[in-house]
Amino acid sequence: MKDDLVHIFLDEAGQLEILVADLYTIFEQSFFEDKNFWHQLVDEEKNHASITRTIKDNPGLLNEFVSSSAPDLLQEILQTKELVSSLILKFSEKTPDRKTAFLAAIKIEKSAGEIAYQNFITQEADSWILMGLQKLNEYDRDHIERLEQYAKDNKIF
């Protein structure tokens, strides 16, 4: 991937993380009984955006990220951004039920952009910067499993 395309990729990935945080904020404000759960995910998505900016600003990390991510992920990230944007609009106008909110979040977390982030942050670290990011991000991953487990534990589905 050429440097300018890598920067576009990382910009789009960071914007996706912010959009996901915005969607989860709607859920946080809509479901009092799940407020703390959604709030934690909002913070984590914002952290993902911050880490994406860190990757973009650090040439060593940039090379590691690019080597572990396929260039064709950019199109999938753009499609996921469209999906999340449409859900923000839809759920801003009419609050979904809890099941719909959790199913939407799981679908988003299974998207290519979120999976690429998860793979990057869990890969074997061979630099002190990546090890530091992984340590900082230790509890800030596995969203799919956490969403599914929370929904199951709380009899949402």
N, C-alpha and C positions, 0 to 999 in steps of 0.2 A: 504494500500500500504506500503510495507516495505521501510525503509529509503533510501536504495540504489536505488530502483525503483523510488521513488519520486524524487531523485536527477537527475536520467536519464530523467524522464518526464520533469522536469523543464529545464534541459539542452536542450532537444529537442524543447521544447516550445520557449525558448529564441532564438535558432538557426532559428526556423521558422520565428520569428519576424524580425530577421536580413535579412533573405532571402526575405521577403515581402518588407522590406525597399529597398533592392537592386533592386527588380523588379520595385518598384515605382520610383526609381532613373532613370531607363531606360525611364519610361514614362515622368518624369520631363525633361529629356534631349531631348526627342523626340517631345514634344508638347509645343511649345513656348507659345501658348495661354492658356495653362493650367499649366504652370510652377509653379506658386505660390501655386496652389491647391495641386499638387503632392508633392511639397517640404514640405508642412505642414504635409502631410501623412507620408512622409519619416521620418521626425522628430518624429512623434507620434509612428511609429513602432519601432524606435530606443529606444524611451522612454519605450515602452512595454517590450522590451528586458531587459532594465535596471531594471524595476520593477520586472521582473521575477527573475533576479539575487538577488534583495533585498529579495524577498520571500524565495529563496533558502537559503540565509544567515541568516534568522531570524526564529528560531524554532517556535515562536508563530504564525507568519504568515504562516509558512509552514503547520502547523496543520489546520489552517482555510482554506487554499487553497485546501489541500487534501480532507478535508471533503466536500468541495463544488464541487469537480471534480471527475468524474468517472475514475477509473483505465484504462478502455478500451479506453480512449481518446488518450493514447499513440500511438496506431496503427493508429488512424485517423490523428494525428499530423505527423507521419512519412509519411503517404500517401500524406498529403498536402505539406510537404517539397518536396517530389518527384515532385508533380505537379508544384510547384513554381520554382523549379530548372529547370524543362523542359521548362517552359515559359521564364525564364531568358535566357536560351540558344537560344530558338527559336526567341525571340524578340531582342536579341543581334545581331543575324544574319540578321533579316529582321524586320524593325519597323512595328508594327501593325497600323491599322487605329485607330482613337480615340474611336470609338464604341467598337472595339475589346478590347482595353485596359481597358475601363471602365467595360465591361462585365467580363473580366478576374479578375479584382480587386474585383468586387461584388461577384463572385464565391468564391474567396479566403476568403473574409471577412465573408462569410457564412459557412466557414469550422469550424469543431469542435474546433480546437485550438483557433481561434479568438473568437468564441462564448463563450468558457470557460473563456477566459480572460475577456470578456465583463461582463459575469455573476459575476465573482469574484470581479471586480472593482466596480460593482453597487450593490452588496449585502449590507444588513444592517450591518453597522459597529458596532462592539462591542469591539474594541480595539483602542487605540489612534493611533497606528501605521497604522492600516487599514484606519482610518478616515483621517490621514495625506496623505496617498497614494491616497485616493479618492479625496481629495481636490486638490492635485497636478495634478491629472489626470482629473479634472473636464471637461475640454474642449477637452480632448483627447480620445473621444469615439464616438460611434454611426457612425462608418465609413460607414456601409451599407446605412443608411439613407442619409448621406452626399454625398456619391458617386451618389446615385440615384437622389437626388435633384439637384446636380451640373449638371449631365448629362441632366436632364430635362430642367433646366434653360438655359443651353447653347445649347439646341436642338441637343444633341449628339445622343439621341434616345428618 
